[in-house]
Amino acid sequence: MLTERQIQVLQVIIDEFIHTAQPIGSRAIAKKEKISYSPATIRNEMADLEELGYIEKTHTSSGRIPSEKGYRFYVDNLMSPLRLSKHDMTIIQKTFKREMIEFEKVVQQSARVLSELTNYTSIILGPEVFETTLKQIQLISLSDQAAVAILVTNTGHVEHRYFTIPRTMQAADLEKLVNILNDRLIGVPIIQLQQKIYGEVSQLLQRYSADFETTYTYLKEALLEKQPAKLYMDGKTNIMLQPEFNDIHKIQSLYSVMEQEEELAHLLRASGKGIKVSIGQENELDEMQDCSLITATYSLGDEQIGTIALLGPTRMEYSRVVSILNVLSNGLSKKFHSWY
């Protein structure tokens, strides 16, 4: 257990380093308003904190900086909710007051606002299309053997699925298929499409399709094939503005992981409900072990449908970032709920 004096010294070191990115020494700590200890006393406490692993000494200064263990203690024990400024709240609220009929545009705008307010990199995992309700299906022939299935959901999301047209299928058959699908599948949650297609749709196809087996196979390819995750990212270059990332190899490593969308999507899906803070080596991906990743989920009722994340240095403004993520995730949840 840390003493009250050690906690005070640790908090000053972390707060100062977050805002200045500069190591802090005992004399500078002693000058802080809430500190009433002598530089000698503070040096003793700093030595103990260093031995316990909460702070580290740099090679270029006699001052100290927080360690990952120190940040973890800060997040778990010292961080208090921050009341966002009127300016921050106004910018966030404008995002959800705009009349955007497509949820995708709301998510894109949220990612942009998040990166602009924090100067970190924002990553948002969009709601899975399988969680929404089907509003319209179109099948458009692109050539004799290629077509695109266009799925429109109740949130305004538009999904394109490219597939091959069976040689035996005529234009009239394609039109008949579209009519059957729109008649039987509109209003059905996309997560239930498989059940519907295996049931009553397949029975209708057997009755009206000249080549049921082939048509049925290609229909499943068009409508049931798993689609890539929807990731929205903004502020990639923000990471380059942080003094911790003036090493070109670190930048290259981070940029490479930002291109691995499926891996990032898996990471965000696994983050769990609510707010989660992963610091340094707590991150699953090696390329992110010099960073902190803070995630928040947004939901429809009790069902988690997406995740918001901020990627930045371990020297992150944790309290402010958590407050912003809370407001944005609640806003996305309410916006999504309004479409139902």
N, C-alpha and C positions, 0 to 999 in steps of 0.2 A: 504493500500500500504506500502510495506517495503521501508525504505530509502536505499540509495546507500551503506551507511556504514553497515547497517544490512545485506544487500545482500552479501557484501564482507565477513563478519564474517560467515554467514550461509554457503557460498560456501567453505570456508576453513574447517569448521567443517565437512561438508559432504565429501569433498575430502579426508581429513585425516582419517575419520572413515572408508570409503570404503577401503582404503589401509592398515589400521592398525588394525581395529576392536577394537580400544581403544578409550575411551572418551578423549576429548581434553579440556584443560583449557585455561584461558585467557592469561597466560604467554606464553604458547606454541604458541598461535595464534599470539601474539604480535611479536614473533621472525620470523614470515613468511616474506619473501622478499617483497611481495606486500602490506603488512599491515604496516601502519604508525601511528597507534593509540596506546595509552598507555594501559597497562593491566587494569587499572581502567575504562577507557572508554569502553573497550571491555566487561568488566564484566557488565556494564550497558546495553550494547546492547544485551548481552546474556540473561540478565534478561527479557528484553522486548521480545526477540524472544521466550523465554520459556513461557512467559505469553500469547503470540499469538499462541502458539501450534506448532511452527516449530522445536523446539529442546526439549530434555528431560534430566533430571538429573538422573543418575543411583544411586543405593544404595551403590555402592562400590567405588565411586570416586567423587571428586568434579568437574570433567569435565562434558561435555555435549555430547550427541549423537543426531543424527537427529531423528525426529519423522516421521511417515508416511506422514504427511502433509508437512514436510520439504522436503522429497524425491520427493513428487509430484510437489512442487514448483520448485525444481531443474530440474526435467525431463521436465517440461513444459516451463521453462523460462531461465535456466542457462546452460543446457547441449548443447554442440556444437558438430558437427560431428567430429569424430576422424579419422585421416588418419591412416589406418592400416600399420603395419610394413611390410617390404619386406618379412620377414619370414612368417608372417600370410598369406599374399597374395599368396605366393608360395605354401603353404600347401593347401589353398582353390582351387587354379587354377589346381593343380594336380588332384583333385577330378574329375574335369570335362574334363580333357584332356585324362583320361584313356579310353580305348576302352571297355566300358561295354555295352553289348547289351541289358541288362535288366535294365529297369528304377528302379526296386526294389533295385538292387545292388547300384545304384547311390545314392538312398535315404538312404540306410543303411550306406554307406560310409560318406555321409553328416552328419548324426547323430553322427557318431564316431568322425569326425573332429571337429564338433561343441563342443562336450563335452571336447575333448582334448585341444582345444584352450582356453576354458573359465574356465575349472574345475567346471562347473555346470552340471546339468542334462538336456540332450537334448531330445526333443520329437518331432517327425515329423509325421504328418498325411499324409499318402500317397495319391496319386491321386485316386479318386474313380474309380473302374473298369468300372462303368457305363458311365464314361466320355470318354472312349477309343473306338477304332474300333476293331471289331472282325476279326481275321486273320485265325483261324482254330478251328474246333470243332472235338473232338474225344469222342466217347462213348465206354467205356471199361467195359465188364461184369466181375464182381468180383466173382460172384456165380450165382446160378439159380435165385436169387431174389434181387441181389444187383449189382449196377453199379456205375461208376463214369463218370461224364461229365467233360472233360478237355477243358477249353476255353483258347486260346492263343490270346493275343491282339497284336496290331501293335507296342506296346512299349516293347514287350518281356515279359510282365506280364503273368504268368500262374495261372489260377484259377481252383481249383478242387471242383466240386459240387457232393456230394454223394446223390444217390436216389434209390428208390426201383423199380425193374423191374416188370411190370405187368405180372401176371401168363400166360396171353394169348399171350405175345409177344415172338416170336421165334427169333433165331439168325439171320435169313434172314431178319426179320422185322427190327431188330436193325440196320443191315447194310444199309437197304433201308432208314431208318430214318436219319442216318448219312449223306448219300449221298444227301438227300433232304436239310438238314440243311446247309451243306457246299455249296451247289449250290445256295441257296437263301439268306444265312445270311452273307457270307464272305464279308468284306468291309463295313458292316452296323455298325454304332455307337451302342454300347451296350445299350445306353439309348433308342434306337429305336427298340430293340428286341421285346418288347411286341407288338408294332404295327405290326411288320412283322409277328410274330407268330400268332396273332389274324387274320391276313389277308391271304396272299397267302400261307403261310406254312400250315395253318389249312385246306385250300382248297385242297392242295396236299395230306395231310394226309387222308382226307375223301375219296380221290380217291384210295389211295394205301394201307391204313392200314385196316387190318381185324377188328380191334376193335378201331375205331377212338376215342371214348370218353375217354377210359382208357389211350390210348397212349398220347392223347392231355393233359390230367390231369398231367401225370407224366413228360411230356416234360416241362410244365410250372413250375413244382416243381424243375426240374433240372436247368433250364436256367433263371427263373425270380425271384426266391426266393432271398430276400434281404440278402446280406452277411455281416459279421461283418466288422467293420472298420479296416483299415490297419494302425497300429501304430508302429513306429520304435523308440526305446528308447535306449539311451546310457548314461553311466556315472551315474547310479543310486547311486553308493556308493560315488560319489563326494560330495553329500550333507552332508555326515558324516564328511567330512574334514573341514566343516565350523564351527567356534567356537560357532555360535548361536544354533547349533543343537547337543550339547553334552547331551541333555535331551533325554533319551531313549524313552520316551512317544511321543515326537515330531517326532522322527525317525520312530517309529512304525506307527504313524498316516500318515506320508507322504508315507511310503512304501505301506500302505493299499490303498491309493488313486491311486498310480501308477499301481496297479493291476486292477483297474476299467477302463478298456480300453474304453468301450462304453461311459462312463461318460466323460472321458478325450477327446474322439473324439468329443463329443457334444460340449464341452467347446471350443475346437480349431475351430470347424466349425463356432461357433457363434462369433468368435473374430473379424470378419469383415476384409475388405481389408487393405493392408498396414501394418505398424508397430503399435502395441498396447502394452502399458505398464500397467500392473495391479499390484498395490502395496499393500501388506498386506491385509487388510480387504476389499479392492476393489475386491479381488478374490471371485468368486462365491462359491467355495468349502471351507467348514470350515477348512479342513485339510491343506489348502494352505494359510491360513491367517497370517502365519509368514513368508511368502515367497513373492518374486516378480516373475511374469510370463510375459515374453516378447515374443510376437508372431509376425511373419511376414508371409505373404501369397506369394505363387508362382502361376503363371497363364499361361494359353495358350491364347494369345490375351487378350481380356477383361474378359475371363472366369476364375474365381478363381478355382484351382483344388487341392490345398493342403495348409497346414500350417506348418511352422517351429516354434518351441517354445523352450525357455530356462527357466528352473525353478531353482531358487537359492534364497539366502537370500535377504532381503530388502536392505542389504548392498551390492548391486551388482554394478559392473563396467558398469553402464548404457550406457555411451557413446561408449565404445569399443564393448559391446555386440550388440547394435543397428547397429553399422557399420558392424560387422561380419554378422549379420542376413540379412542386406541389400545386401551384396555381395553374400551370399549363396542363398538367395531367387531369385536374378536375375540370378545366375548361373543355378539353377534348372529350371527356366522358359525357359531359352535359350536351355537347354539340352532337355527338353520335346518338345519344338517347333521343334528341329532338327529331331525328329522322324516322324513328319508329312510332 
